[in-house]
């Protein structure tokens, strides 16, 4: 696969998609912009290694002084948020392939502060009663979000409140780098014993710090030299360079009264930030993420460059929850980028186990994740298909975009 310059879609009929049915996707999504629920969007369908459908609609910036009217273009740069997590997981598994760790290796071997991280048992956030870890946090716990680490924005458990009190809610305390954040997370109680439940949290950020320790590079340098440059992901980084700032999308939230997309004042970093968030810090483009998806569908190789073995990719996209459980059975009913029924979790991705239970068209073995600003991707090895959708609306569960997209893409497949 090669994407050079503008994204150009091939003849969809040549790869088993119906042109007229693909039009239903664009018409449906356009209504979100026309009635003000979204500012703009971009989506693409990749099948058999070819871009079979690509479209943009609306605006990336609604300010009056926005460059070129702020129209969403092929090369718009967006906050990927949690779509960073699969990239961090790939980086870690590249080191795994080099023998740097085993999945059962305790993370304290690399980050000693986590050897004594307490586990919450009872009590209020200002005086929690804790107990020692029954078993250590292991590498597979970070990759599967079963570590007990949480997010402050959940607002549903005592440990979330402890994170918020320490300055961790939708960001981190000013001036802290990734190593310092990890030290602080290690001092706060886990929500549960490692490996006993699934909970979305800072696990992948901690994983990114381990990549730094093992590689003796910053996460930004490791990404650039070992992942992004080899895959030709030229516009993906922890910041947006000054000469590309006019391509960066603004961030939106639903207006409190109308529910319509309301533009936020959210600065775009023009230099590498202090905190390199492996769980959500990257910016990127459609073209770049399509290359990442193609790399995964091709079993860890793209355009002659191999970063992972096909067996490792298969291993990452296998459900690793105990007893092959789905998230409904093993996860907490909290925020996630996917629904729970019939969906498990691998080493960095959600994994479809039972499409009928999930009630959304998909294939067994499909793997996916999304970002807080309503972005999403999924890869379907059975159909040799990948879909990427980009917009910039917080939070990701404002509209049922992901499930709607799946049913619309599914109905366009005719071969």
MONOR-V713959 format. One record per run of one state. SS is the DSSP state (alpha for helix, beta for strand, coil for the rest). FROM is the first residue (numbers start at 0). LEN is the number of residues. Records with the same first field share a line. If there is no record, write none. Layout:
BEGIN
SS=FROM-LEN / FROM-LEN
END
This chain:
BEGIN
coil=0-11 / 15-1 / 17-1 / 34-5 / 47-2 / 59-7 / 71-5 / 79-1 / 97-8 / 109-2 / 116-2 / 122-6 / 131-6 / 144-7 / 154-3 / 165-12 / 187-2 / 190-7 / 198-4 / 215-3 / 231-5 / 237-4 / 248-3 / 254-6 / 263-19 / 284-1 / 297-3 / 302-2 / 306-3 / 316-5 / 324-2 / 331-11 / 345-4 / 352-2 / 358-8 / 370-5 / 380-4 / 390-2 / 394-6 / 413-2
alpha=11-4 / 18-16 / 66-4 / 80-17 / 106-3 / 111-5 / 138-6 / 151-3 / 157-8 / 177-10 / 202-13 / 218-13 / 241-6 / 285-12 / 309-7 / 321-3 / 326-4 / 354-4 / 400-12
beta=16-1 / 39-8 / 49-10 / 70-1 / 76-3 / 105-1 / 118-4 / 128-3 / 137-1 / 189-1 / 197-1 / 236-1 / 247-1 / 251-3 / 260-3 / 282-2 / 300-2 / 304-2 / 330-1 / 342-3 / 349-3 / 366-4 / 375-5 / 384-6 / 392-2 / 412-1
END
